[in-house]
C-alpha cells in the first residue's frame, strides 16, 4: 500500500494497492497523522515501523489487530526526501517471516522509499505532482498469458484432479469453477461464476466461511475448513492463496473431519473442533468485540467501562469469570468483576504491584500470560489467586494505554483450553481497546470530580442564619459538559434585621462561565447593602470593564425583616415567585433591566413587595422552567402552581418538590439554581 499526502492536507490517502482487495484496505483509505496505525507512526516519527506478528500488532495497534487477527508481518516506512514527506509505504509478509527484517530487506525497503520519494519530488518540481485519486490504483502481478493449446491443457489437468476445483479473485468472487465443484456445491456453474459463494449459496452465508477466506488472503497460507451443505453433505475446502487470488479444492469430508457441533469449522495449524467446550466462532467473537469497541467509545466514567466490558466479554469469549484491576498508589485495585468469589476479589484487591502474582507481573512487564490448565498456572505462580474454584484456564492481560500501564484484566475459563495464536491476538487487542477506554474514563471521572470541587468552592458552603428568615437552596449542574456552570445564588447578612439575596446566571456551563460567576458574586458582595439598583449598576460597570464576552443575568433583593418589606432589581433575570400566606402565588411584577456587561450606563429600577410572616420568595434560574417546545410563561405558571399547591412541612421539602421534576432521565441542557426564603416569627 502506498499512501500520498495531497497538498494542503494533513491526512494521507491510499493511492496504490496490490495483493489484497480494496475491501480489506477500506478502513484505512484515509490516515490522519495521529491515527493508531503503523503507517501514521512511521510518517509522523520519520522511522521504519516493523510488526513481527499478530500478537505484536494486537499489543501495539489494537484496532487493526482486532479487525485483522490473522498471521502476517508488516513494515511501514515514510516516503521522505529533500525535507519533504510525501506519504508512506506499507508492506505485508505472509506468516513465517523472521522476528526482524534482515539487513538486506531493510536496505531494500529504505532504498525503495528513497527512489519513490525522488520520483515524487521530480514530478512535483516539473509541475505535474503525483496525487492520490478518489480510489486507489489496484495493481496485479504480471504473468505470462498462456496460448490456446496451453490453456486447454491446463483445463484438462484441472478436470482430471479428484474432487472439484474453483478459483476466487482477491475480492472472493468465483472466476472459474469445474462441473464437479458445482455439483458438490449443489448449484449451476454458470450461476456461480462471478458471484461471491456466501451470497450465491445460502448455506455458506456464515461469518466463519468468510473469515476463512479472509484468513487465507491476509496470511497467504493454505487454510482449510469443513462445513455442512444441507441436508447432510459435509464438504472440505482447501484454500491456496497467492497475490492474485485463491485456488480452492472441494472434496467430500471424511467422517473423522466432521465437527463435533453444528456449524462451520476451520483451522490454521489445527482444526477448531479440538474437543474443547463449544465456543463462539472467531467471526462471532469479533462481532461481539467490535460491538464492545463501539460502545466503549460512548462510555463515560470508569463504571460505564467496567459494566460494558463485563457484560459483553463474558458471552463473546465464553469467559466464566472476569476481573478488571487498576494500579493506584503502588497497589492493584479491583474496579469491576463478574463471576468471581468474594475471597478472590478480596485477595486481588490491594495486592502490591511488586508482588509475585500474574496480575502484577503482566502490569509491570506489559507481557500477557496464558495458562491452559491449573497445573500450568501453579507451576509458574504457586501462590496465584484464582477467580473462582471452578477455574481451569486463565488469561492475564496488561491494560496499556499510550505506552503506559493502567491496569490488568484477568479472564477465567471453566475448562482447560489451548490459547491458539488467533485467540491470543483477539484477547490482546481487546485489552488494548479496554485500556484506552479505561484511561479516558479515569480522566473523565477526574475532570468531573475537579468540576464538582470547583463548583462547590464557588457556591456558598453554608447560608447564614438570620433571625426571622428560613432558607433553603439547591443547585443542579447541566446534564452534559464539565459539570460546572455559571448559575449562582447567595444570601448575605447585612445586620440583625436586614439581608441581601441574589441569584444569577452566566451564559454557558464551563470553566469560563464558573470563573465569571465567581467575579459576579464577589462584585455583588462588595456592593451589598447599597440600594438594589446601585448594586447591579456597580456590578455592571465592573463586568463591562472586564469584557468577558458572556451574558450575565442577575436578580438582587434587599430584605428588611423589621419592616417586612423587600426591594428588588433585575438585570435580565426572571422575577421571583411570591407565595403569600394565604397560598396565592404569582411572579412579582418588576421593571426590566439590561443584562450585565453590555452597557456601562445601564439603569436598574427597583420594585417592592411586602413580606408578612409566612411569605415565601422563590428565586430561580431559567434552567428550572425552560424546556424544548414549552412556552416560558406556561412553564413559569406551572412552577407557580407547584409552589402554591405544595404541602411540604419544611422549606427543604418544598425545595425538593420544586426541583424534583428536573431530575428526569434526559440530560439537562442548562444549570439550575433555586433559592427559597420564608419569613417566620423571630425566636
Secondary structure, 3 states (H helix, E strand, C coil): CEEECCCCCCCEEEEEEECCCHHHHHHHCEECCCCCCHHHHHHHHCCCEEECCHHHHHHHCHHHHHHCCCCEEEEEEEEEECCEEEEEEEEEEECCCCCCCCHHHHHHHHHHHHHHHHHHHHHHHCCCCCCCCCCCEEECCCCCCCCHHHHHHHHHHHHHCCCEEEEEECCCEEEEECHHHHHHHCCCHHHHCCCEHHHHCHHHCCHHHHHHHHHHHHHCCCEEEEEEECCCEEEEEEEEECCCEEEEEEEECCHHHCCCCCCCEEECCCECCCCCCCCCCHHHHHHHHHHHHHHHCCCCCHHHHHHHHHHHHHHHHCCCEEEEEEEECCEEEEEEEECCCHHHHHHHCCCECCCCCHHHHHHHHCCCEEECCHHHHHHHCCCCCCCCCCCCEEEEEEEEECCEEEEEEEEEECCCCCCCHHHHHHHHHHHHHHHHHHHHHHHHHHHHHHHHHHHHHHCCCCCCCECCEEEEEEEECCCCCCCCCCEEEEEEECCCCEEEEEEEEECCCCHHHHHHHHHHHHHHHHHCCCCHHHHHHHHHHHHHHHCCCCCEEEEEEEEECCCCEEEEEEEECCCCEEECCCCCEEECCCCCCCCECCCCCCCCCEEEEECCCCCEEEEECHHHCCCCCCCHHHHHHHHHHHHHHCCCCCHHHHHHHHHHCCCCCCCCCCCEEEEEEEECCCC
